[in-house]
């Protein structure tokens, strides 16, 4: 599964992330030049979760995005398809209720959460509209959705430079940092970002899945976008 335009089978996606789990967080930090921390802070702010609220953190990986929520008294459930990523997270934060789950078939009852968030994982789902509908199903009426995902830089000259970085430099840097033999994982990372729809197109998809009050905000000039939505009350 080296190219993002190939069908993304859940077992292949899980195996790919299993292979890079041990150094995943460090690699992300290097590849983003530390900006991933800023993006996650912005996601938390957009989510606005309060103490005692229930939040589903999808594509939670090792739990990096769940930790600050739990530390603030939010009842967060980190959920991911990759058992390898979850294992790394459980060793670091055994207090968090990590759950193995597929975004297309979430193992939760209807209207279970006050909010659902997914960071840098929606593009790995084989059926994005179906996943967004599943997120809607498990969210309480009036509940919130926040999607943090790579997007399209808004400044055309920079967009060309960024595309070159994705296709040429990113896989090489990632392999050097992660010291992992699975080069396909990093080639896929670059391709999946490059082939992902832009901000407005994703917003339309979220709205068509049943979410209302859909809006987005660019981060780092559009390298990343935050999309928000609400389940109708």
N, C-alpha and C positions, 0 to 999 in steps of 0.2 A: 504494500500500500504506500508507494513512494510519492504518488501524486494525489493532491486533494480532490481532483475531479473524478477519481475512482470511487466506487461504492465503499462507504466506510462501515465495515462490519464491526459490531460491538466487541467481539472477542479479539479482533485484530487491534482495535484501538486500545483495549485493556492491556494486551500483551506489549504493545509499543510503549505505553507509559510504565508498565512494570519494569521494562528494561532500563529505564532512565531514572527510576524512583530515588535511588540513593543520593544522587547529586542534583536532583531536579531544582530545588529551591536556589541553590548556589548558582546554577547555570542561568536561571531566569534573571537573577540579580545582575550577572555579568552582561548578558545579552541586552538587557534593557538599560544598562548603565545606571542602575539604581532607581530608575523611574517606576519600576513595578511597585515599590513601596508607596510612592505618591498615588499611583492608580488605585491601590487597595484602600488607602485612606479616603480617597474620593468616593469609592464604592460604599464604604461604611457610612460616610456622611449622607450619601443619597438614600441609603437604606433607612437611616434614622431609627434603628431598632431601640426600643426602650427595655429597661430591666423587667424581666418577667415575660416578655413576649417570646413567642416561638418562631424560630427562623430555620428554614431549610437552606443549607449551603451546598448547592450542587457543584459537581466537578471540584470538590473541596481538596482533592489530592491529599497532601500530607497534613492538612488542617491549618495552613498558614493564615487563610482568610477567616477561619472560624475562631481562632484563639482570642483575638481582641473582643469578639462578640461575647464569648463565654466569660472572659475576664470582666466584662461590664455587666454581668448578671443576666444576659440574654440566654434563653434556652435554645441553643443552636444545635442542629443535627448535621454534622458533616457527612456528605454522601458522595461516593465516587464509584466508578466502574472498575477501577484498577485496584486489585487486592494488594499489589506491591506498594502503591502509594499509601494506602490505608495502613499497612503494616508499619511503614516508617512513621506515620503520624501517631499511631497508637503507642509506639515506643517513646515518643517525645511527650505526648499528652494523653496518658492513660485515662484521664478524667473525662475526656470527650467521647460521646456516644457514636463513634464512627459506624457508618452503615454502608455496606456494599449494595449498589443499586444502579439500574439502568434508567436514564432520563426518559426513555420511551415507555417504561413500565415501572413507575415509582412504587416502592413497597410501603405506601402510606395511605391512610383513609382519606376520603373526601374532606375538604375544608379543615385540614389539620394545622395549618401554619398561618401566622399573621403576615409573614413575608417569605418570599423565595428569592434567592440570589444565585447567580451563576457567573463565575469569572473565568474567562479564557477557556471555556469548555463548550459553548454552544456550537461553535463551528465544527466540533468533532462528532456531533450527533448526525446520524444518517438521515433523519427526518425532522428538520427543525420545526415546522408547523405542528407536528404531532407532539414534540417535546414541549413546546410552549403551551399546548392544550393540556398536557399532563400537569405542568406547573400551575396552570389555572385551576385544575381540578382539586389539587391539594391545598390551595390557598383559600382562606376564609373570605366571605363576601366583604368587600372594602379593603382587602389585603393588598400588599404591594409586591411588585416585581422589579428587580434591578439586575440588568445584564451589563457586565463589563466585558468588552470584547475588542480585539484588534479591529481596525477600520481603515478608512482611506484618508490620508493626509490631504488637507484642503488646499495647500499651496502647491501649484503644479510643478515648479522646478524642484522643490523638495521631494515631491511625490516620486519623481523619476530617480532621484538619488536613493530614496528609501527602498524602492523596488529593487534596485541594484544590490543594496545591502542584504535584502531578504534572500535573493536568489544566489548571490555569490559569496558573501562574507559570513552570513549567519550560520549556515550549516558547518562551516569550517571552524568558526570560533566555538560553537557549541560542542563539537567533537573534542576540541582541544581542552576545554574546561571540564567537560563531563568525563573525559577519558573512557568513553563508551564505544564499543565496537559496532553498535547498531546505528550506522549512518542514516538508515532509512527514516528513523524517528525525526531527525533534524531536517532532512529534506522535506518530509511531510509537513513539519511545522512551518517552514517557509512557504510551501505551496498552499497550505490551507489558509494562511493569512492573505496571500496574494489573490486567491480566488474567491475570497469572502465578499458578500455584497456590501455596498457602502451604507452610510448612516441612514439615509432616507429609505432605502430599500428594506433594510432590516426593520425599521420602524413600521413600515407598511405590513410586513410579515407578522410582527407582534400584534398589531391592531387586528389583523384578520383572524388571529387565533382567539380573539375574544376579549383582549385587554383594552381598557379605555384610558383616556388621559395620557396617551403615549407621547413621550418627548425624549429628546436626546441632548447630550452635551459632549462636546469634543474635549479630549485631554491630549496634551502634548501635540497640538496642531492637527489632531485627527488621527494620530497613530492609534489611539484608543478612543472608543466612544462609550459613554454611559447611557443606556436606554432605561427608561422607567415606565411603568404602567400600573394600573389599578384594576383589581377584579371588581366588576360591577356589584354594587350592594343590592 
